[in-house]
Amino acid sequence: MSLEQEIKIILENFDSTSSEKIIDVLNQIKPHFKNELISEYLEGKIQKILDLSDKSEQKKQCKALLPYFDWYLQGL
């Protein structure tokens, strides 16, 4: 399955997608951003999510990062 397909599935089924899967795909798209600052910012946000122990809070924080998927699909 392509990265683009995985992103579309996550966007369509966000509520049933695990935080781990969302973070995995975010890590895969991170190197594709042309601006290094965006990649570094995203890395910091991902680390913040990983540091959380509350799964519902992880999911809430993942939802805030959904625009990165849209940017990737639009060609960054």
PDB file with SEQRES, HELIX, SHEET and CRYST1 records, atoms N, CA, C and O in Angstrom:
SEQRES   1 A   76  MET SER LEU GLU GLN GLU ILE LYS ILE ILE LEU GLU ASN          
SEQRES   2 A   76  PHE ASP SER THR SER SER GLU LYS ILE ILE ASP VAL LEU          
SEQRES   3 A   76  ASN GLN ILE LYS PRO HIS PHE LYS ASN GLU LEU ILE SER          
SEQRES   4 A   76  GLU TYR LEU GLU GLY LYS ILE GLN LYS ILE LEU ASP LEU          
SEQRES   5 A   76  SER ASP LYS SER GLU GLN LYS LYS GLN CYS LYS ALA LEU          
SEQRES   6 A   76  LEU PRO TYR PHE ASP TRP TYR LEU GLN GLY LEU                  
HELIX    1 AA1 LEU A    3  GLU A   12  1                                  10    
HELIX    2 AA2 PHE A   14  SER A   16  5                                   3    
HELIX    3 AA3 SER A   19  ILE A   29  1                                  11    
HELIX    4 AA4 LYS A   30  HIS A   32  5                                   3    
HELIX    5 AA5 GLU A   36  ASP A   51  1                                  16    
HELIX    6 AA6 LYS A   55  LYS A   63  1                                   9    
HELIX    7 AA7 LEU A   66  LEU A   73  1                                   8    
CRYST1    1.000    1.000    1.000  90.00  90.00  90.00 P 1           1          
ATOM      1  N   MET A   1       0.848  -1.174   0.000  1.00  0.00           N  
ATOM      2  CA  MET A   1       0.000   0.000   0.000  1.00  0.00           C  
ATOM      3  C   MET A   1       0.898   1.242   0.000  1.00  0.00           C  
ATOM      4  O   MET A   1       1.878   1.319   0.741  1.00  0.00           O  
ATOM      5  N   SER A   2       0.547   2.193  -0.831  1.00  0.00           N  
ATOM      6  CA  SER A   2       1.354   3.408  -0.915  1.00  0.00           C  
ATOM      7  C   SER A   2       1.091   4.302   0.298  1.00  0.00           C  
ATOM      8  O   SER A   2       0.083   4.164   0.991  1.00  0.00           O  
ATOM      9  N   LEU A   3       2.010   5.203   0.526  1.00  0.00           N  
ATOM     10  CA  LEU A   3       1.875   6.147   1.629  1.00  0.00           C  
ATOM     11  C   LEU A   3       0.622   7.007   1.431  1.00  0.00           C  
ATOM     12  O   LEU A   3      -0.096   7.299   2.388  1.00  0.00           O  
ATOM     13  N   GLU A   4       0.375   7.401   0.208  1.00  0.00           N  
ATOM     14  CA  GLU A   4      -0.813   8.199  -0.100  1.00  0.00           C  
ATOM     15  C   GLU A   4      -2.092   7.436   0.258  1.00  0.00           C  
ATOM     16  O   GLU A   4      -3.028   8.016   0.807  1.00  0.00           O  
ATOM     17  N   GLN A   5      -2.130   6.156  -0.048  1.00  0.00           N  
ATOM     18  CA  GLN A   5      -3.303   5.341   0.283  1.00  0.00           C  
ATOM     19  C   GLN A   5      -3.474   5.218   1.794  1.00  0.00           C  
ATOM     20  O   GLN A   5      -4.589   5.296   2.309  1.00  0.00           O  
ATOM     21  N   GLU A   6      -2.363   5.025   2.498  1.00  0.00           N  
ATOM     22  CA  GLU A   6      -2.431   4.921   3.961  1.00  0.00           C  
ATOM     23  C   GLU A   6      -2.993   6.198   4.566  1.00  0.00           C  
ATOM     24  O   GLU A   6      -3.814   6.150   5.482  1.00  0.00           O  
ATOM     25  N   ILE A   7      -2.550   7.341   4.052  1.00  0.00           N  
ATOM     26  CA  ILE A   7      -3.024   8.631   4.562  1.00  0.00           C  
ATOM     27  C   ILE A   7      -4.519   8.780   4.322  1.00  0.00           C  
ATOM     28  O   ILE A   7      -5.254   9.203   5.214  1.00  0.00           O  
ATOM     29  N   LYS A   8      -4.967   8.439   3.134  1.00  0.00           N  
ATOM     30  CA  LYS A   8      -6.394   8.553   2.821  1.00  0.00           C  
ATOM     31  C   LYS A   8      -7.230   7.664   3.740  1.00  0.00           C  
ATOM     32  O   LYS A   8      -8.310   8.061   4.176  1.00  0.00           O  
ATOM     33  N   ILE A   9      -6.739   6.477   4.031  1.00  0.00           N  
ATOM     34  CA  ILE A   9      -7.451   5.568   4.938  1.00  0.00           C  
ATOM     35  C   ILE A   9      -7.522   6.160   6.343  1.00  0.00           C  
ATOM     36  O   ILE A   9      -8.564   6.098   6.996  1.00  0.00           O  
ATOM     37  N   ILE A  10      -6.415   6.734   6.805  1.00  0.00           N  
ATOM     38  CA  ILE A  10      -6.405   7.362   8.135  1.00  0.00           C  
ATOM     39  C   ILE A  10      -7.401   8.514   8.180  1.00  0.00           C  
ATOM     40  O   ILE A  10      -8.162   8.642   9.139  1.00  0.00           O  
ATOM     41  N   LEU A  11      -7.401   9.349   7.150  1.00  0.00           N  
ATOM     42  CA  LEU A  11      -8.313  10.492   7.129  1.00  0.00           C  
ATOM     43  C   LEU A  11      -9.775  10.048   7.103  1.00  0.00           C  
ATOM     44  O   LEU A  11     -10.629  10.688   7.717  1.00  0.00           O  
ATOM     45  N   GLU A  12     -10.059   8.971   6.407  1.00  0.00           N  
ATOM     46  CA  GLU A  12     -11.436   8.471   6.318  1.00  0.00           C  
ATOM     47  C   GLU A  12     -11.866   7.725   7.579  1.00  0.00           C  
ATOM     48  O   GLU A  12     -13.049   7.708   7.919  1.00  0.00           O  
ATOM     49  N   ASN A  13     -10.914   7.112   8.270  1.00  0.00           N  
ATOM     50  CA  ASN A  13     -11.228   6.266   9.431  1.00  0.00           C  
ATOM     51  C   ASN A  13     -10.435   6.687  10.663  1.00  0.00           C  
ATOM     52  O   ASN A  13      -9.922   5.840  11.395  1.00  0.00           O  
ATOM     53  N   PHE A  14     -10.335   7.981  10.889  1.00  0.00           N  
ATOM     54  CA  PHE A  14      -9.496   8.474  11.981  1.00  0.00           C  
ATOM     55  C   PHE A  14      -9.859   7.847  13.323  1.00  0.00           C  
ATOM     56  O   PHE A  14      -8.976   7.413  14.063  1.00  0.00           O  
ATOM     57  N   ASP A  15     -11.139   7.796  13.639  1.00  0.00           N  
ATOM     58  CA  ASP A  15     -11.566   7.307  14.955  1.00  0.00           C  
ATOM     59  C   ASP A  15     -11.180   5.858  15.217  1.00  0.00           C  
ATOM     60  O   ASP A  15     -10.978   5.469  16.367  1.00  0.00           O  
ATOM     61  N   SER A  16     -11.076   5.063  14.168  1.00  0.00           N  
ATOM     62  CA  SER A  16     -10.729   3.651  14.356  1.00  0.00           C  
ATOM     63  C   SER A  16      -9.247   3.358  14.093  1.00  0.00           C  
ATOM     64  O   SER A  16      -8.821   2.205  14.146  1.00  0.00           O  
ATOM     65  N   THR A  17      -8.473   4.397  13.813  1.00  0.00           N  
ATOM     66  CA  THR A  17      -7.042   4.223  13.567  1.00  0.00           C  
ATOM     67  C   THR A  17      -6.277   4.468  14.861  1.00  0.00           C  
ATOM     68  O   THR A  17      -6.556   5.430  15.576  1.00  0.00           O  
ATOM     69  N   SER A  18      -5.322   3.610  15.161  1.00  0.00           N  
ATOM     70  CA  SER A  18      -4.549   3.758  16.399  1.00  0.00           C  
ATOM     71  C   SER A  18      -3.590   4.946  16.308  1.00  0.00           C  
ATOM     72  O   SER A  18      -3.148   5.333  15.226  1.00  0.00           O  
ATOM     73  N   SER A  19      -3.287   5.505  17.465  1.00  0.00           N  
ATOM     74  CA  SER A  19      -2.312   6.595  17.524  1.00  0.00           C  
ATOM     75  C   SER A  19      -0.965   6.132  16.995  1.00  0.00           C  
ATOM     76  O   SER A  19      -0.249   6.895  16.347  1.00  0.00           O  
ATOM     77  N   GLU A  20      -0.620   4.879  17.272  1.00  0.00           N  
ATOM     78  CA  GLU A  20       0.661   4.338  16.818  1.00  0.00           C  
ATOM     79  C   GLU A  20       0.749   4.345  15.295  1.00  0.00           C  
ATOM     80  O   GLU A  20       1.792   4.676  14.729  1.00  0.00           O  
ATOM     81  N   LYS A  21      -0.343   3.981  14.638  1.00  0.00           N  
ATOM     82  CA  LYS A  21      -0.373   3.968  13.173  1.00  0.00           C  
ATOM     83  C   LYS A  21      -0.252   5.390  12.626  1.00  0.00           C  
ATOM     84  O   LYS A  21       0.477   5.628  11.664  1.00  0.00           O  
ATOM     85  N   ILE A  22      -0.957   6.318  13.233  1.00  0.00           N  
ATOM     86  CA  ILE A  22      -0.905   7.715  12.798  1.00  0.00           C  
ATOM     87  C   ILE A  22       0.514   8.252  12.942  1.00  0.00           C  
ATOM     88  O   ILE A  22       1.027   8.912  12.038  1.00  0.00           O  
ATOM     89  N   ILE A  23       1.146   7.970  14.075  1.00  0.00           N  
ATOM     90  CA  ILE A  23       2.513   8.429  14.309  1.00  0.00           C  
ATOM     91  C   ILE A  23       3.478   7.783  13.324  1.00  0.00           C  
ATOM     92  O   ILE A  23       4.396   8.438  12.830  1.00  0.00           O  
ATOM     93  N   ASP A  24       3.277   6.514  13.042  1.00  0.00           N  
ATOM     94  CA  ASP A  24       4.123   5.818  12.073  1.00  0.00           C  
ATOM     95  C   ASP A  24       4.066   6.512  10.709  1.00  0.00           C  
ATOM     96  O   ASP A  24       5.102   6.737  10.084  1.00  0.00           O  
ATOM     97  N   VAL A  25       2.880   6.845  10.257  1.00  0.00           N  
ATOM     98  CA  VAL A  25       2.732   7.500   8.954  1.00  0.00           C  
ATOM     99  C   VAL A  25       3.282   8.928   9.007  1.00  0.00           C  
ATOM    100  O   VAL A  25       3.891   9.385   8.039  1.00  0.00           O  
ATOM    101  N   LEU A  26       3.081   9.633  10.111  1.00  0.00           N  
ATOM    102  CA  LEU A  26       3.666  10.972  10.249  1.00  0.00           C  
ATOM    103  C   LEU A  26       5.186  10.907  10.142  1.00  0.00           C  
ATOM    104  O   LEU A  26       5.805  11.757   9.502  1.00  0.00           O  
ATOM    105  N   ASN A  27       5.781   9.900  10.768  1.00  0.00           N  
ATOM    106  CA  ASN A  27       7.235   9.740  10.671  1.00  0.00           C  
ATOM    107  C   ASN A  27       7.678   9.449   9.239  1.00  0.00           C  
ATOM    108  O   ASN A  27       8.769   9.848   8.831  1.00  0.00           O  
ATOM    109  N   GLN A  28       6.838   8.760   8.481  1.00  0.00           N  
ATOM    110  CA  GLN A  28       7.176   8.459   7.090  1.00  0.00           C  
ATOM    111  C   GLN A  28       7.093   9.689   6.191  1.00  0.00           C  
ATOM    112  O   GLN A  28       7.866   9.809   5.241  1.00  0.00           O  
ATOM    113  N   ILE A  29       6.164  10.604   6.478  1.00  0.00           N  
ATOM    114  CA  ILE A  29       6.039  11.784   5.620  1.00  0.00           C  
ATOM    115  C   ILE A  29       6.974  12.914   6.041  1.00  0.00           C  
ATOM    116  O   ILE A  29       7.242  13.825   5.257  1.00  0.00           O  
ATOM    117  N   LYS A  30       7.464  12.859   7.264  1.00  0.00           N  
ATOM    118  CA  LYS A  30       8.309  13.934   7.803  1.00  0.00           C  
ATOM    119  C   LYS A  30       9.478  14.308   6.888  1.00  0.00           C  
ATOM    120  O   LYS A  30       9.708  15.500   6.683  1.00  0.00           O  
ATOM    121  N   PRO A  31      10.225  13.356   6.329  1.00  0.00           N  
ATOM    122  CA  PRO A  31      11.368  13.735   5.478  1.00  0.00           C  
ATOM    123  C   PRO A  31      10.963  14.377   4.143  1.00  0.00           C  
ATOM    124  O   PRO A  31      11.808  14.948   3.454  1.00  0.00           O  
ATOM    125  N   HIS A  32       9.695  14.288   3.782  1.00  0.00           N  
ATOM    126  CA  HIS A  32       9.243  14.823   2.496  1.00  0.00           C  
ATOM    127  C   HIS A  32       8.973  16.323   2.521  1.00  0.00           C  
ATOM    128  O   HIS A  32       8.837  16.947   1.469  1.00  0.00           O  
ATOM    129  N   PHE A  33       8.896  16.902   3.713  1.00  0.00           N  
ATOM    130  CA  PHE A  33       8.652  18.338   3.787  1.00  0.00           C  
ATOM    131  C   PHE A  33       9.904  19.086   3.351  1.00  0.00           C  
ATOM    132  O   PHE A  33      11.016  18.764   3.769  1.00  0.00           O  
ATOM    133  N   LYS A  34       9.704  20.088   2.505  1.00  0.00           N  
ATOM    134  CA  LYS A  34      10.829  20.827   1.929  1.00  0.00           C  
ATOM    135  C   LYS A  34      11.503  21.734   2.951  1.00  0.00           C  
ATOM    136  O   LYS A  34      12.694  22.025   2.839  1.00  0.00           O  
ATOM    137  N   ASN A  35      10.753  22.174   3.931  1.00  0.00           N  
ATOM    138  CA  ASN A  35      11.273  23.080   4.945  1.00  0.00           C  
ATOM    139  C   ASN A  35      11.712  22.275   6.171  1.00  0.00           C  
ATOM    140  O   ASN A  35      10.908  21.568   6.779  1.00  0.00           O  
ATOM    141  N   GLU A  36      12.973  22.387   6.521  1.00  0.00           N  
ATOM    142  CA  GLU A  36      13.528  21.645   7.658  1.00  0.00           C  
ATOM    143  C   GLU A  36      12.839  22.022   8.978  1.00  0.00           C  
ATOM    144  O   GLU A  36      12.671  21.181   9.861  1.00  0.00           O  
ATOM    145  N   LEU A  37      12.448  23.286   9.098  1.00  0.00           N  
ATOM    146  CA  LEU A  37      11.775  23.721  10.328  1.00  0.00           C  
ATOM    147  C   LEU A  37      10.447  22.994  10.530  1.00  0.00           C  
ATOM    148  O   LEU A  37      10.080  22.665  11.658  1.00  0.00           O  
ATOM    149  N   ILE A  38       9.736  22.747   9.445  1.00  0.00           N  
ATOM    150  CA  ILE A  38       8.469  22.010   9.543  1.00  0.00           C  
ATOM    151  C   ILE A  38       8.733  20.590  10.024  1.00  0.00           C  
ATOM    152  O   ILE A  38       8.022  20.078  10.888  1.00  0.00           O  
ATOM    153  N   SER A  39       9.756  19.957   9.462  1.00  0.00           N  
ATOM    154  CA  SER A  39      10.101  18.591   9.875  1.00  0.00           C  
ATOM    155  C   SER A  39      10.500  18.543  11.345  1.00  0.00           C  
ATOM    156  O   SER A  39      10.102  17.632  12.072  1.00  0.00           O  
ATOM    157  N   GLU A  40      11.287  19.525  11.781  1.00  0.00           N  
ATOM    158  CA  GLU A  40      11.717  19.567  13.181  1.00  0.00           C  
ATOM    159  C   GLU A  40      10.529  19.817  14.111  1.00  0.00           C  
ATOM    160  O   GLU A  40      10.429  19.203  15.173  1.00  0.00           O  
ATOM    161  N   TYR A  41       9.637  20.711  13.715  1.00  0.00           N  
ATOM    162  CA  TYR A  41       8.446  20.996  14.517  1.00  0.00           C  
ATOM    163  C   TYR A  41       7.586  19.738  14.648  1.00  0.00           C  
ATOM    164  O   TYR A  41       7.118  19.396  15.734  1.00  0.00           O  
ATOM    165  N   LEU A  42       7.392  19.063  13.521  1.00  0.00           N  
ATOM    166  CA  LEU A  42       6.602  17.833  13.526  1.00  0.00           C  
ATOM    167  C   LEU A  42       7.251  16.777  14.418  1.00  0.00           C  
ATOM    168  O   LEU A  42       6.555  16.070  15.147  1.00  0.00           O  
ATOM    169  N   GLU A  43       8.565  16.669  14.366  1.00  0.00           N  
ATOM    170  CA  GLU A  43       9.282  15.715  15.222  1.00  0.00           C  
ATOM    171  C   GLU A  43       9.018  16.015  16.695  1.00  0.00           C  
ATOM    172  O   GLU A  43       8.793  15.100  17.488  1.00  0.00           O  
ATOM    173  N   GLY A  44       9.046  17.290  17.059  1.00  0.00           N  
ATOM    174  CA  GLY A  44       8.764  17.680  18.438  1.00  0.00           C  
ATOM    175  C   GLY A  44       7.349  17.321  18.861  1.00  0.00           C  
ATOM    176  O   GLY A  44       7.127  16.853  19.977  1.00  0.00           O  
ATOM    177  N   LYS A  45       6.395  17.541  17.969  1.00  0.00           N  
ATOM    178  CA  LYS A  45       5.000  17.203  18.267  1.00  0.00           C  
ATOM    179  C   LYS A  45       4.820  15.691  18.414  1.00  0.00           C  
ATOM    180  O   LYS A  45       4.099  15.230  19.298  1.00  0.00           O  
ATOM    181  N   ILE A  46       5.478  14.925  17.545  1.00  0.00           N  
ATOM    182  CA  ILE A  46       5.398  13.466  17.628  1.00  0.00           C  
ATOM    183  C   ILE A  46       5.976  12.985  18.956  1.00  0.00           C  
ATOM    184  O   ILE A  46       5.396  12.119  19.611  1.00  0.00           O  
ATOM    185  N   GLN A  47       7.113  13.543  19.352  1.00  0.00           N  
ATOM    186  CA  GLN A  47       7.738  13.140  20.613  1.00  0.00           C  
ATOM    187  C   GLN A  47       6.833  13.467  21.797  1.00  0.00           C  
ATOM    188  O   GLN A  47       6.733  12.688  22.745  1.00  0.00           O  
ATOM    189  N   LYS A  48       6.179  14.619  21.737  1.00  0.00           N  
ATOM    190  CA  LYS A  48       5.251  15.004  22.806  1.00  0.00           C  
ATOM    191  C   LYS A  48       4.125  13.974  22.927  1.00  0.00           C  
ATOM    192  O   LYS A  48       3.733  13.604  24.033  1.00  0.00           O  
ATOM    193  N   ILE A  49       3.613  13.518  21.794  1.00  0.00           N  
ATOM    194  CA  ILE A  49       2.544  12.510  21.804  1.00  0.00           C  
ATOM    195  C   ILE A  49       3.056  11.204  22.390  1.00  0.00           C  
ATOM    196  O   ILE A  49       2.374  10.571  23.195  1.00  0.00           O  
ATOM    197  N   LEU A  50       4.256  10.799  21.988  1.00  0.00           N  
ATOM    198  CA  LEU A  50       4.824   9.544  22.488  1.00  0.00           C  
ATOM    199  C   LEU A  50       5.071   9.587  23.993  1.00  0.00           C  
ATOM    200  O   LEU A  50       5.026   8.554  24.662  1.00  0.00           O  
ATOM    201  N   ASP A  51       5.330  10.776  24.522  1.00  0.00           N  
ATOM    202  CA  ASP A  51       5.582  10.928  25.954  1.00  0.00           C  
ATOM    203  C   ASP A  51       4.303  10.843  26.794  1.00  0.00           C  
ATOM    204  O   ASP A  51       4.371  10.647  28.007  1.00  0.00           O  
ATOM    205  N   LEU A  52       3.152  10.988  26.157  1.00  0.00           N  
ATOM    206  CA  LEU A  52       1.879  10.922  26.876  1.00  0.00           C  
ATOM    207  C   LEU A  52       1.532   9.473  27.196  1.00  0.00           C  
ATOM    208  O   LEU A  52       1.751   8.581  26.378  1.00  0.00           O  
ATOM    209  N   SER A  53       0.992   9.245  28.383  1.00  0.00           N  
ATOM    210  CA  SER A  53       0.583   7.885  28.746  1.00  0.00           C  
ATOM    211  C   SER A  53      -0.909   7.660  28.499  1.00  0.00           C  
ATOM    212  O   SER A  53      -1.350   6.520  28.347  1.00  0.00           O  
ATOM    213  N   ASP A  54      -1.673   8.729  28.461  1.00  0.00           N  
ATOM    214  CA  ASP A  54      -3.124   8.648  28.262  1.00  0.00           C  
ATOM    215  C   ASP A  54      -3.429   8.490  26.770  1.00  0.00           C  
ATOM    216  O   ASP A  54      -3.166   9.390  25.973  1.00  0.00           O  
ATOM    217  N   LYS A  55      -3.988   7.334  26.407  1.00  0.00           N  
ATOM    218  CA  LYS A  55      -4.274   7.029  24.999  1.00  0.00           C  
ATOM    219  C   LYS A  55      -5.265   8.017  24.384  1.00  0.00           C  
ATOM    220  O   LYS A  55      -5.126   8.384  23.217  1.00  0.00           O  
ATOM    221  N   SER A  56      -6.255   8.448  25.151  1.00  0.00           N  
ATOM    222  CA  SER A  56      -7.231   9.391  24.591  1.00  0.00           C  
ATOM    223  C   SER A  56      -6.580  10.748  24.327  1.00  0.00           C  
ATOM    224  O   SER A  56      -6.921  11.425  23.357  1.00  0.00           O  
ATOM    225  N   GLU A  57      -5.655  11.140  25.180  1.00  0.00           N  
ATOM    226  CA  GLU A  57      -4.928  12.400  24.961  1.00  0.00           C  
ATOM    227  C   GLU A  57      -3.995  12.273  23.754  1.00  0.00           C  
ATOM    228  O   GLU A  57      -3.826  13.226  22.994  1.00  0.00           O  
ATOM    229  N   GLN A  58      -3.389  11.091  23.579  1.00  0.00           N  
ATOM    230  CA  GLN A  58      -2.557  10.856  22.394  1.00  0.00           C  
ATOM    231  C   GLN A  58      -3.386  11.041  21.131  1.00  0.00           C  
ATOM    232  O   GLN A  58      -2.950  11.691  20.181  1.00  0.00           O  
ATOM    233  N   LYS A  59      -4.568  10.472  21.129  1.00  0.00           N  
ATOM    234  CA  LYS A  59      -5.450  10.547  19.962  1.00  0.00           C  
ATOM    235  C   LYS A  59      -5.848  11.999  19.691  1.00  0.00           C  
ATOM    236  O   LYS A  59      -5.892  12.434  18.541  1.00  0.00           O  
ATOM    237  N   LYS A  60      -6.134  12.733  20.749  1.00  0.00           N  
ATOM    238  CA  LYS A  60      -6.509  14.143  20.621  1.00  0.00           C  
ATOM    239  C   LYS A  60      -5.363  14.941  19.994  1.00  0.00           C  
ATOM    240  O   LYS A  60      -5.585  15.778  19.119  1.00  0.00           O  
ATOM    241  N   GLN A  61      -4.149  14.678  20.447  1.00  0.00           N  
ATOM    242  CA  GLN A  61      -2.984  15.375  19.900  1.00  0.00           C  
ATOM    243  C   GLN A  61      -2.721  14.963  18.451  1.00  0.00           C  
ATOM    244  O   GLN A  61      -2.299  15.788  17.640  1.00  0.00           O  
ATOM    245  N   CYS A  62      -2.965  13.704  18.126  1.00  0.00           N  
ATOM    246  CA  CYS A  62      -2.811  13.236  16.739  1.00  0.00           C  
ATOM    247  C   CYS A  62      -3.785  13.962  15.821  1.00  0.00           C  
ATOM    248  O   CYS A  62      -3.446  14.307  14.689  1.00  0.00           O  
ATOM    249  N   LYS A  63      -4.988  14.189  16.313  1.00  0.00           N  
ATOM    250  CA  LYS A  63      -6.002  14.868  15.496  1.00  0.00           C  
ATOM    251  C   LYS A  63      -5.529  16.267  15.109  1.00  0.00           C  
ATOM    252  O   LYS A  63      -5.833  16.749  14.018  1.00  0.00           O  
ATOM    253  N   ALA A  64      -4.796  16.910  15.993  1.00  0.00           N  
ATOM    254  CA  ALA A  64      -4.283  18.251  15.707  1.00  0.00           C  
ATOM    255  C   ALA A  64      -3.235  18.240  14.593  1.00  0.00           C  
ATOM    256  O   ALA A  64      -2.936  19.283  14.012  1.00  0.00           O  
ATOM    257  N   LEU A  65      -2.679  17.071  14.294  1.00  0.00           N  
ATOM    258  CA  LEU A  65      -1.641  16.967  13.264  1.00  0.00           C  
ATOM    259  C   LEU A  65      -2.186  16.507  11.912  1.00  0.00           C  
ATOM    260  O   LEU A  65      -1.412  16.316  10.974  1.00  0.00           O  
ATOM    261  N   LEU A  66      -3.488  16.327  11.798  1.00  0.00           N  
ATOM    262  CA  LEU A  66      -4.084  15.889  10.533  1.00  0.00           C  
ATOM    263  C   LEU A  66      -3.775  16.818   9.353  1.00  0.00           C  
ATOM    264  O   LEU A  66      -3.667  16.331   8.228  1.00  0.00           O  
ATOM    265  N   PRO A  67      -3.629  18.133   9.559  1.00  0.00           N  
ATOM    266  CA  PRO A  67      -3.289  18.985   8.405  1.00  0.00           C  
ATOM    267  C   PRO A  67      -1.990  18.574   7.702  1.00  0.00           C  
ATOM    268  O   PRO A  67      -1.824  18.850   6.514  1.00  0.00           O  
ATOM    269  N   TYR A  68      -1.080  17.928   8.409  1.00  0.00           N  
ATOM    270  CA  TYR A  68       0.157  17.464   7.766  1.00  0.00           C  
ATOM    271  C   TYR A  68      -0.149  16.423   6.694  1.00  0.00           C  
ATOM    272  O   TYR A  68       0.524  16.370   5.665  1.00  0.00           O  
ATOM    273  N   PHE A  69      -1.152  15.605   6.931  1.00  0.00           N  
ATOM    274  CA  PHE A  69      -1.558  14.625   5.922  1.00  0.00           C  
ATOM    275  C   PHE A  69      -2.124  15.339   4.694  1.00  0.00           C  
ATOM    276  O   PHE A  69      -1.818  14.978   3.557  1.00  0.00           O  
ATOM    277  N   ASP A  70      -2.950  16.352   4.936  1.00  0.00           N  
ATOM    278  CA  ASP A  70      -3.512  17.115   3.819  1.00  0.00           C  
ATOM    279  C   ASP A  70      -2.405  17.784   3.006  1.00  0.00           C  
ATOM    280  O   ASP A  70      -2.438  17.768   1.775  1.00  0.00           O  
ATOM    281  N   TRP A  71      -1.434  18.366   3.691  1.00  0.00           N  
ATOM    282  CA  TRP A  71      -0.313  19.014   2.992  1.00  0.00           C  
ATOM    283  C   TRP A  71       0.452  18.007   2.153  1.00  0.00           C  
ATOM    284  O   TRP A  71       0.842  18.297   1.022  1.00  0.00           O  
ATOM    285  N   TYR A  72       0.663  16.829   2.708  1.00  0.00           N  
ATOM    286  CA  TYR A  72       1.379  15.794   1.955  1.00  0.00           C  
ATOM    287  C   TYR A  72       0.602  15.417   0.693  1.00  0.00           C  
ATOM    288  O   TYR A  72       1.178  15.304  -0.389  1.00  0.00           O  
ATOM    289  N   LEU A  73      -0.695  15.228   0.839  1.00  0.00           N  
ATOM    290  CA  LEU A  73      -1.522  14.843  -0.305  1.00  0.00           C  
ATOM    291  C   LEU A  73      -1.586  15.943  -1.367  1.00  0.00           C  
ATOM    292  O   LEU A  73      -1.771  15.662  -2.551  1.00  0.00           O  
ATOM    293  N   GLN A  74      -1.432  17.195  -0.934  1.00  0.00           N  
ATOM    294  CA  GLN A  74      -1.468  18.324  -1.865  1.00  0.00           C  
ATOM    295  C   GLN A  74      -0.108  18.575  -2.509  1.00  0.00           C  
ATOM    296  O   GLN A  74       0.035  19.482  -3.329  1.00  0.00           O  
ATOM    297  N   GLY A  75       0.879  17.784  -2.145  1.00  0.00           N  
ATOM    298  CA  GLY A  75       2.203  17.943  -2.737  1.00  0.00           C  
ATOM    299  C   GLY A  75       3.141  18.802  -1.918  1.00  0.00           C  
ATOM    300  O   GLY A  75       4.134  19.315  -2.433  1.00  0.00           O  
ATOM    301  N   LEU A  76       2.827  18.960  -0.638  1.00  0.00           N  
ATOM    302  CA  LEU A  76       3.652  19.700   0.308  1.00  0.00           C  
ATOM    303  C   LEU A  76       3.714  21.148  -0.102  1.00  0.00           C  
ATOM    304  O   LEU A  76       4.364  21.952   0.567  1.00  0.00           O  
TER     305      LEU A  76                                                      
END                                                                             
